[in-house]
């Protein structure tokens, strides 16, 4: 069984770290007057995504699904329709 409290604490710690990195980038931008490279220091799931994509990604991460669960988007170009795939062998 998943230790939900432990996973929630890890997720909160990761979010705080991401926010700290973002604040450091913004402070560097203000200090130098140049746009900092947003690719540096941020995890891959935060790069080159629209605000809507970031919100959807954050909502999906809050579900804290095990890694064995796969997501599929059956309608190409429509992210509103998501299927979660789990095989019986996975124990769910």
LUMDRENDREN-168111 format. One record per atom (N, C-alpha, C): residue number from 1; residue in one letter; atom name; z negated, y, x. Coordinates in Angstrom, 1 decimal. Layout:
BEGIN
{node NUM,a,CA,{Z,Y,X}}
...
***
This chain:
BEGIN
{node 1,x,N,{0.0,-1.2,0.8}}
{node 1,x,CA,{0.0,0.0,0.0}}
{node 1,x,C,{0.0,1.2,0.9}}
{node 2,x,N,{0.6,2.2,0.4}}
{node 2,x,CA,{0.7,3.5,1.2}}
{node 2,x,C,{-0.6,4.3,1.1}}
{node 3,x,N,{-1.0,4.8,2.2}}
{node 3,x,CA,{-2.2,5.7,2.2}}
{node 3,x,C,{-1.7,7.1,1.8}}
{node 4,x,N,{-1.8,7.4,0.6}}
{node 4,x,CA,{-1.2,8.6,0.1}}
{node 4,x,C,{-1.9,9.9,0.7}}
{node 5,x,N,{-3.2,9.8,0.8}}
{node 5,x,CA,{-3.9,11.0,1.4}}
{node 5,x,C,{-3.4,11.2,2.9}}
{node 6,x,N,{-3.3,10.1,3.6}}
{node 6,x,CA,{-2.8,10.2,5.0}}
{node 6,x,C,{-1.4,10.8,5.1}}
{node 7,x,N,{-0.5,10.3,4.2}}
{node 7,x,CA,{0.9,10.8,4.2}}
{node 7,x,C,{0.9,12.3,3.8}}
{node 8,x,N,{0.1,12.6,2.8}}
{node 8,x,CA,{0.0,14.0,2.3}}
{node 8,x,C,{-0.5,15.0,3.4}}
{node 9,x,N,{-1.5,14.5,4.2}}
{node 9,x,CA,{-2.0,15.3,5.3}}
{node 9,x,C,{-0.9,15.5,6.4}}
{node 10,x,N,{-0.2,14.4,6.7}}
{node 10,x,CA,{0.9,14.5,7.7}}
{node 10,x,C,{2.0,15.4,7.2}}
{node 11,x,N,{2.3,15.3,5.9}}
{node 11,x,CA,{3.4,16.2,5.4}}
{node 11,x,C,{2.9,17.7,5.5}}
{node 12,x,N,{1.7,17.9,5.1}}
{node 12,x,CA,{1.2,19.3,5.1}}
{node 12,x,C,{1.2,19.8,6.6}}
{node 13,x,N,{0.8,19.0,7.5}}
{node 13,x,CA,{0.8,19.4,8.9}}
{node 13,x,C,{2.2,19.7,9.4}}
{node 14,x,N,{3.2,18.9,9.0}}
{node 14,x,CA,{4.6,19.1,9.3}}
{node 14,x,C,{5.1,20.4,8.8}}
{node 15,x,N,{4.7,20.7,7.5}}
{node 15,x,CA,{5.2,21.9,6.9}}
{node 15,x,C,{4.6,23.1,7.6}}
{node 16,x,N,{3.3,23.1,8.0}}
{node 16,x,CA,{2.7,24.2,8.7}}
{node 16,x,C,{3.4,24.4,10.0}}
{node 17,x,N,{3.7,23.3,10.7}}
{node 17,x,CA,{4.4,23.4,12.0}}
{node 17,x,C,{5.8,24.0,11.8}}
{node 18,x,N,{6.5,23.6,10.8}}
{node 18,x,CA,{7.8,24.2,10.5}}
{node 18,x,C,{7.7,25.7,10.2}}
{node 19,x,N,{6.7,26.1,9.4}}
{node 19,x,CA,{6.5,27.5,9.1}}
{node 19,x,C,{6.1,28.3,10.4}}
{node 20,x,N,{5.3,27.7,11.2}}
{node 20,x,CA,{4.9,28.4,12.5}}
{node 20,x,C,{6.2,28.6,13.4}}
{node 21,x,N,{7.0,27.6,13.4}}
{node 21,x,CA,{8.3,27.7,14.2}}
{node 21,x,C,{9.1,28.8,13.7}}
{node 22,x,N,{9.2,28.9,12.3}}
{node 22,x,CA,{10.1,29.9,11.7}}
{node 22,x,C,{9.5,31.3,12.0}}
{node 23,x,N,{8.2,31.4,11.9}}
{node 23,x,CA,{7.5,32.7,12.2}}
{node 23,x,C,{7.8,33.1,13.6}}
{node 24,x,N,{7.7,32.2,14.5}}
{node 24,x,CA,{8.0,32.5,15.9}}
{node 24,x,C,{9.5,33.0,16.1}}
{node 25,x,N,{10.4,32.3,15.4}}
{node 25,x,CA,{11.8,32.8,15.5}}
{node 25,x,C,{12.0,34.2,15.0}}
{node 26,x,N,{11.3,34.4,13.8}}
{node 26,x,CA,{11.4,35.8,13.2}}
{node 26,x,C,{10.8,36.8,14.1}}
{node 27,x,N,{9.7,36.5,14.8}}
{node 27,x,CA,{9.0,37.4,15.7}}
{node 27,x,C,{9.9,37.7,16.9}}
{node 28,x,N,{10.6,36.7,17.4}}
{node 28,x,CA,{11.5,36.8,18.5}}
{node 28,x,C,{12.7,37.7,18.1}}
{node 29,x,N,{13.2,37.5,16.9}}
{node 29,x,CA,{14.3,38.4,16.4}}
{node 29,x,C,{13.9,39.8,16.4}}
{node 30,x,N,{12.7,40.1,15.9}}
{node 30,x,CA,{12.2,41.5,15.8}}
{node 30,x,C,{12.0,42.1,17.2}}
{node 31,x,N,{11.5,41.3,18.1}}
{node 31,x,CA,{11.2,41.8,19.4}}
{node 31,x,C,{12.4,42.1,20.2}}
{node 32,x,N,{13.4,41.2,20.1}}
{node 32,x,CA,{14.6,41.4,20.9}}
{node 32,x,C,{15.7,42.2,20.2}}
{node 33,x,N,{15.6,42.3,18.9}}
{node 33,x,CA,{16.6,43.0,18.1}}
{node 33,x,C,{17.9,42.2,17.9}}
{node 34,x,N,{17.9,40.9,18.4}}
{node 34,x,CA,{19.0,40.1,18.2}}
{node 34,x,C,{18.7,38.9,17.3}}
{node 35,x,N,{19.7,38.3,16.7}}
{node 35,x,CA,{19.5,37.2,15.9}}
{node 35,x,C,{19.2,36.0,16.7}}
{node 36,x,N,{18.1,35.3,16.5}}
{node 36,x,CA,{17.7,34.2,17.3}}
{node 36,x,C,{18.5,33.0,16.8}}
{node 37,x,N,{18.7,32.0,17.7}}
{node 37,x,CA,{19.4,30.8,17.4}}
{node 37,x,C,{18.6,29.9,16.5}}
{node 38,x,N,{18.9,29.9,15.2}}
{node 38,x,CA,{18.1,29.1,14.2}}
{node 38,x,C,{18.2,27.6,14.5}}
{node 39,x,N,{19.1,27.2,15.2}}
{node 39,x,CA,{19.3,25.7,15.5}}
{node 39,x,C,{18.1,25.2,16.4}}
{node 40,x,N,{17.6,26.1,17.2}}
{node 40,x,CA,{16.6,25.7,18.2}}
{node 40,x,C,{15.2,25.7,17.5}}
{node 41,x,N,{14.5,24.6,17.7}}
{node 41,x,CA,{13.1,24.5,17.2}}
{node 41,x,C,{12.9,24.1,15.8}}
{node 42,x,N,{14.0,24.0,15.0}}
{node 42,x,CA,{13.8,23.6,13.6}}
{node 42,x,C,{14.3,22.2,13.5}}
{node 43,x,N,{13.7,21.4,12.6}}
{node 43,x,CA,{14.1,20.0,12.4}}
{node 43,x,C,{15.5,20.0,11.7}}
{node 44,x,N,{16.2,18.9,11.8}}
{node 44,x,CA,{17.6,18.8,11.4}}
{node 44,x,C,{17.7,19.0,9.9}}
{node 45,x,N,{16.7,18.7,9.1}}
{node 45,x,CA,{16.8,18.9,7.6}}
{node 45,x,C,{16.7,20.3,7.2}}
{node 46,x,N,{16.4,21.2,8.2}}
{node 46,x,CA,{16.3,22.7,7.8}}
{node 46,x,C,{17.5,23.4,8.3}}
{node 47,x,N,{18.5,22.8,9.0}}
{node 47,x,CA,{19.6,23.5,9.6}}
{node 47,x,C,{20.8,23.6,8.6}}
{node 48,x,N,{21.4,24.8,8.5}}
{node 48,x,CA,{22.6,25.0,7.8}}
{node 48,x,C,{22.6,24.5,6.4}}
{node 49,x,N,{21.5,24.7,5.7}}
{node 49,x,CA,{21.4,24.3,4.3}}
{node 49,x,C,{21.2,25.6,3.5}}
{node 50,x,N,{21.8,25.6,2.3}}
{node 50,x,CA,{21.6,26.7,1.4}}
{node 50,x,C,{20.2,26.7,0.8}}
{node 51,x,N,{19.8,27.8,0.2}}
{node 51,x,CA,{18.4,27.9,-0.4}}
{node 51,x,C,{18.2,26.8,-1.4}}
{node 52,x,N,{19.2,26.6,-2.2}}
{node 52,x,CA,{19.1,25.5,-3.3}}
{node 52,x,C,{19.0,24.1,-2.6}}
{node 53,x,N,{19.8,23.9,-1.6}}
{node 53,x,CA,{19.7,22.6,-0.9}}
{node 53,x,C,{18.3,22.4,-0.3}}
{node 54,x,N,{17.8,23.5,0.3}}
{node 54,x,CA,{16.4,23.4,0.8}}
{node 54,x,C,{15.4,23.1,-0.2}}
{node 55,x,N,{15.5,23.7,-1.4}}
{node 55,x,CA,{14.6,23.4,-2.5}}
{node 55,x,C,{14.7,22.0,-2.9}}
{node 56,x,N,{15.9,21.5,-3.1}}
{node 56,x,CA,{16.1,20.1,-3.5}}
{node 56,x,C,{15.5,19.1,-2.4}}
{node 57,x,N,{15.8,19.4,-1.2}}
{node 57,x,CA,{15.3,18.6,-0.1}}
{node 57,x,C,{13.8,18.6,-0.1}}
{node 58,x,N,{13.2,19.7,-0.2}}
{node 58,x,CA,{11.7,19.8,-0.2}}
{node 58,x,C,{11.1,19.0,-1.4}}
{node 59,x,N,{11.7,19.1,-2.6}}
{node 59,x,CA,{11.3,18.4,-3.7}}
{node 59,x,C,{11.4,16.9,-3.5}}
{node 60,x,N,{12.5,16.4,-2.9}}
{node 60,x,CA,{12.6,15.0,-2.6}}
{node 60,x,C,{11.6,14.5,-1.6}}
{node 61,x,N,{11.3,15.4,-0.6}}
{node 61,x,CA,{10.4,15.0,0.5}}
{node 61,x,C,{9.0,14.9,-0.1}}
{node 62,x,N,{8.7,15.7,-1.1}}
{node 62,x,CA,{7.3,15.7,-1.7}}
{node 62,x,C,{7.1,14.4,-2.5}}
{node 63,x,N,{8.2,13.7,-2.8}}
{node 63,x,CA,{8.0,12.4,-3.5}}
{node 63,x,C,{7.4,11.4,-2.5}}
{node 64,x,N,{7.6,11.6,-1.2}}
{node 64,x,CA,{7.0,10.7,-0.2}}
{node 64,x,C,{7.5,9.2,-0.4}}
{node 65,x,N,{8.8,9.1,-0.6}}
{node 65,x,CA,{9.4,7.7,-0.8}}
{node 65,x,C,{9.4,7.0,0.5}}
{node 66,x,N,{9.1,5.6,0.5}}
{node 66,x,CA,{9.2,4.8,1.7}}
{node 66,x,C,{10.6,4.9,2.2}}
{node 67,x,N,{10.8,4.6,3.5}}
{node 67,x,CA,{12.1,4.6,4.2}}
{node 67,x,C,{13.0,3.6,3.7}}
{node 68,x,N,{12.5,2.5,3.0}}
{node 68,x,CA,{13.4,1.5,2.6}}
{node 68,x,C,{14.2,1.9,1.3}}
{node 69,x,N,{13.8,2.9,0.6}}
{node 69,x,CA,{14.4,3.4,-0.6}}
{node 69,x,C,{15.6,4.3,-0.1}}
{node 70,x,N,{16.8,4.0,-0.6}}
{node 70,x,CA,{18.0,4.7,-0.3}}
{node 70,x,C,{18.4,5.6,-1.5}}
{node 71,x,N,{19.0,6.7,-1.2}}
{node 71,x,CA,{19.5,7.6,-2.2}}
{node 71,x,C,{21.0,7.6,-2.2}}
{node 72,x,N,{21.6,7.7,-3.4}}
{node 72,x,CA,{23.0,7.7,-3.5}}
{node 72,x,C,{23.4,8.7,-4.5}}
{node 73,x,N,{24.5,9.5,-4.2}}
{node 73,x,CA,{25.0,10.5,-5.1}}
{node 73,x,C,{26.3,9.9,-5.7}}
{node 74,x,N,{26.3,9.3,-6.9}}
{node 74,x,CA,{27.5,8.7,-7.5}}
{node 74,x,C,{28.6,9.7,-7.8}}
{node 75,x,N,{28.3,10.9,-8.2}}
{node 75,x,CA,{29.3,11.9,-8.5}}
{node 75,x,C,{29.5,12.8,-7.3}}
{node 76,x,N,{30.7,12.7,-6.7}}
{node 76,x,CA,{31.0,13.5,-5.5}}
{node 76,x,C,{30.9,15.0,-5.8}}
{node 77,x,N,{30.2,15.7,-5.1}}
{node 77,x,CA,{30.1,17.2,-5.3}}
{node 77,x,C,{29.1,17.6,-6.4}}
{node 78,x,N,{28.4,16.6,-6.9}}
{node 78,x,CA,{27.3,16.9,-7.9}}
{node 78,x,C,{26.0,16.3,-7.5}}
{node 79,x,N,{25.2,17.2,-6.9}}
{node 79,x,CA,{23.9,16.7,-6.4}}
{node 79,x,C,{22.8,16.6,-7.5}}
{node 80,x,N,{23.2,16.9,-8.7}}
{node 80,x,CA,{22.2,16.8,-9.8}}
{node 80,x,C,{22.0,15.3,-10.2}}
{node 81,x,N,{22.9,14.5,-9.9}}
{node 81,x,CA,{22.8,13.1,-10.3}}
{node 81,x,C,{22.5,12.2,-9.0}}
{node 82,x,N,{21.3,11.8,-8.9}}
{node 82,x,CA,{20.8,11.0,-7.7}}
{node 82,x,C,{20.4,9.6,-8.2}}
{node 83,x,N,{20.8,8.6,-7.5}}
{node 83,x,CA,{20.3,7.2,-7.8}}
{node 83,x,C,{19.4,6.8,-6.6}}
{node 84,x,N,{18.3,6.2,-6.9}}
{node 84,x,CA,{17.4,5.6,-5.9}}
{node 84,x,C,{17.6,4.1,-5.9}}
{node 85,x,N,{18.0,3.6,-4.7}}
{node 85,x,CA,{18.3,2.2,-4.7}}
{node 85,x,C,{17.2,1.4,-3.9}}
{node 86,x,N,{16.7,0.3,-4.6}}
{node 86,x,CA,{15.7,-0.5,-4.0}}
{node 86,x,C,{16.1,-1.9,-4.3}}
{node 87,x,N,{16.1,-2.8,-3.3}}
{node 87,x,CA,{16.4,-4.2,-3.6}}
{node 87,x,C,{15.1,-5.0,-3.9}}
{node 88,x,N,{15.2,-6.1,-4.7}}
{node 88,x,CA,{14.0,-6.8,-5.0}}
{node 88,x,C,{13.3,-7.4,-3.7}}
{node 89,x,N,{14.1,-7.6,-2.7}}
{node 89,x,CA,{13.5,-8.2,-1.5}}
{node 89,x,C,{12.6,-7.2,-0.8}}
{node 90,x,N,{12.7,-5.9,-1.1}}
{node 90,x,CA,{11.9,-4.9,-0.5}}
{node 90,x,C,{10.5,-4.9,-1.1}}
{node 91,x,N,{10.2,-5.6,-2.1}}
{node 91,x,CA,{8.9,-5.7,-2.7}}
{node 91,x,C,{8.5,-4.6,-3.7}}
{node 92,x,N,{9.5,-3.9,-4.2}}
{node 92,x,CA,{9.2,-2.8,-5.2}}
{node 92,x,C,{9.8,-3.2,-6.5}}
***
